[in-house]
Amino acid sequence: MLAQVALWRMHVELEDRPGRLGGLASAVGAAGCNILSLHVVGEPGDNGAVTDELLVQVPEHVEPTVLVDAVDSAGIPCTLLVRADATELSDPATTALALARMVAADPGSAPSAVATMLRARLVDPAAAATGEVHTLRGGTQQIHVGRPWPFTATELSRAAALLELATQLAMRTPAPAASGDRTLVLRDGSEVRLRTAGPADGPLVAALHARCSPASRRARYLNPAPRLRPDEQAALLGSGLLALTTDGGSAVGIANLEPDLRARPVSARASVLVEDAWQGRGLGTALLRRIADLAAEQGVGELTGTARPDDVGITRLLRRAGLRPEAGISGTEVRLRAALPAPVG
């Protein structure tokens, strides 16, 4: 049976001299762990040391302190050790280029793109926040990002460059109409069009539903029924944001937002369905971020959702969208809640 492993993010101060990188690898290996990726996230200090970020596989039977002690024993200071997510294994340069393409296609997506680049979330500076919060400015735009560990100067410089790109593009690119199409560039470079669903989109939504696997339909509706009832389809079309192929011939994803104006604070049920062939490209995350932005603009204070106890996909999706979900068991279902920050001014 394969050993269970966990992924950890580690920051170390590594001197720029022969043998230090080899010493780091040996120390991590001696602790029974494995380095999956390494890149520079900090500028050289007065002693020439730079901050390197490692994603390390740590067997479940190995205490993280063993890893820290092994690295420290090699004379390499460890400044951070936090749990990481497998989605963070993507190459930083490739991710940055994909985000730049996304911003080039839609300058309004810059806040979400910056948060993704920094592995952070957009926050309301007026609200109480834990961890590190930083303000970034580009032209007249100002955003606030937060995460549990400190930002480095190199990371903030890269994020500021992305925000500045959006500012320059916005100055010469007319903003899309609220009811018009919006192009979204996904992580793999493919493109989709986003627009509000309407009554005439019934066949597109029905075909999307039919193409999805039973597992995808079960995650969305808690049952794998191959066909939508007329009332279900009408509800989707009345509150849906569609993701279409660039020719508009097929719907490949839909996100829905159903506000409950009686709740205090006002809440909205959020749900996302993405065709299986389009999963893993960041489309679900992008759809959820977009409807979260729309919800915040409408004065909604939190998103809600329902999942099966064995389905952690929606929880991961909320976290990748920069939200912090809370979960509670209600019978055979998991009820999710995620507070929304105030709209970024």
ZILIN-V730934 format. One record per residue. RES is the residue in three letters. NEAR is the number of other C-alpha atoms within 12 Angstrom. Layout:
BEGIN
RES;NEAR  RES;NEAR
END
This chain:
BEGIN
MET;3  LEU;6  ALA;13  GLN;13  VAL;22  ALA;25  LEU;29  TRP;33  ARG;36  MET;39  HIS;35  VAL;35  GLU;34  LEU;38  GLU;27  ASP;21  ARG;13  PRO;10  GLY;15  ARG;23  LEU;27  GLY;19  GLY;22  LEU;39  ALA;28  SER;22  ALA;27  VAL;37  GLY;25  ALA;22  ALA;29  GLY;26  CYS;35  ASN;28  ILE;30  LEU;26  SER;24  LEU;26  HIS;28  VAL;27  VAL;28  GLY;26  GLU;24  PRO;19  GLY;15  ASP;10  ASN;13  GLY;14  ALA;22  VAL;30  THR;33  ASP;33  GLU;35  LEU;37  LEU;34  VAL;36  GLN;33  VAL;35  PRO;23  GLU;17  HIS;17  VAL;25  GLU;20  PRO;30  THR;22  VAL;23  LEU;38  VAL;35  ASP;22  ALA;27  VAL;36  ASP;23  SER;20  ALA;28  GLY;20  ILE;33  PRO;26  CYS;31  THR;24  LEU;28  LEU;29  VAL;25  ARG;22  ALA;26  ASP;21  ALA;19  THR;22  GLU;27  LEU;25  SER;25  ASP;19  PRO;25  ALA;16  THR;18  THR;29  ALA;29  LEU;23  ALA;30  LEU;40  ALA;37  ARG;29  MET;40  VAL;37  ALA;29  ALA;32  ASP;36  PRO;36  GLY;34  SER;36  ALA;40  PRO;45  SER;41  ALA;49  VAL;46  ALA;39  THR;41  MET;42  LEU;41  ARG;35  ALA;35  ARG;38  LEU;45  VAL;36  ASP;25  PRO;24  ALA;12  ALA;15  ALA;12  ALA;20  THR;18  GLY;16  GLU;22  VAL;28  HIS;33  THR;26  LEU;33  ARG;27  GLY;27  GLY;19  THR;15  GLN;24  GLN;26  ILE;34  HIS;35  VAL;40  GLY;34  ARG;27  PRO;22  TRP;24  PRO;27  PHE;32  THR;26  ALA;20  THR;23  GLU;31  LEU;30  SER;22  ARG;30  ALA;38  ALA;33  ALA;26  LEU;39  LEU;39  GLU;28  LEU;34  ALA;37  THR;29  GLN;23  LEU;26  ALA;25  MET;17  ARG;12  THR;17  PRO;15  ALA;21  PRO;18  ALA;13  ALA;13  SER;13  GLY;15  ASP;25  ARG;33  THR;33  LEU;41  VAL;34  LEU;36  ARG;34  ASP;24  GLY;22  SER;22  GLU;29  VAL;37  ARG;33  LEU;38  ARG;33  THR;33  ALA;33  GLY;22  PRO;19  ALA;14  ASP;28  GLY;28  PRO;22  LEU;28  VAL;41  ALA;30  ALA;22  LEU;35  HIS;37  ALA;24  ARG;27  CYS;31  SER;23  PRO;21  ALA;24  SER;33  ARG;28  ARG;24  ALA;31  ARG;34  TYR;30  LEU;23  ASN;17  PRO;19  ALA;22  PRO;20  ARG;23  LEU;24  ARG;16  PRO;15  ASP;12  GLU;20  GLN;28  ALA;22  ALA;24  LEU;37  LEU;30  GLY;25  SER;29  GLY;37  LEU;43  LEU;48  ALA;44  LEU;35  THR;28  THR;21  ASP;15  GLY;20  GLY;18  SER;27  ALA;38  VAL;39  GLY;47  ILE;50  ALA;41  ASN;40  LEU;38  GLU;30  PRO;30  ASP;21  LEU;17  ARG;10  ALA;16  ARG;13  PRO;20  VAL;23  SER;29  ALA;35  ARG;32  ALA;44  SER;43  VAL;45  LEU;45  VAL;41  GLU;35  ASP;23  ALA;17  TRP;30  GLN;25  GLY;20  ARG;28  GLY;33  LEU;42  GLY;42  THR;39  ALA;44  LEU;45  LEU;43  ARG;40  ARG;38  ILE;38  ALA;43  ASP;32  LEU;33  ALA;34  ALA;31  GLU;18  GLN;22  GLY;25  VAL;33  GLY;29  GLU;39  LEU;44  THR;39  GLY;37  THR;36  ALA;35  ARG;27  PRO;21  ASP;17  ASP;23  VAL;21  GLY;28  ILE;41  THR;36  ARG;24  LEU;34  LEU;37  ARG;32  ARG;35  ALA;36  GLY;37  LEU;37  ARG;30  PRO;27  GLU;22  ALA;23  GLY;20  ILE;16  SER;13  GLY;11  THR;14  GLU;20  VAL;25  ARG;26  LEU;36  ARG;30  ALA;35  ALA;31  LEU;37  PRO;35  ALA;25  PRO;24  VAL;27  GLY;17
END
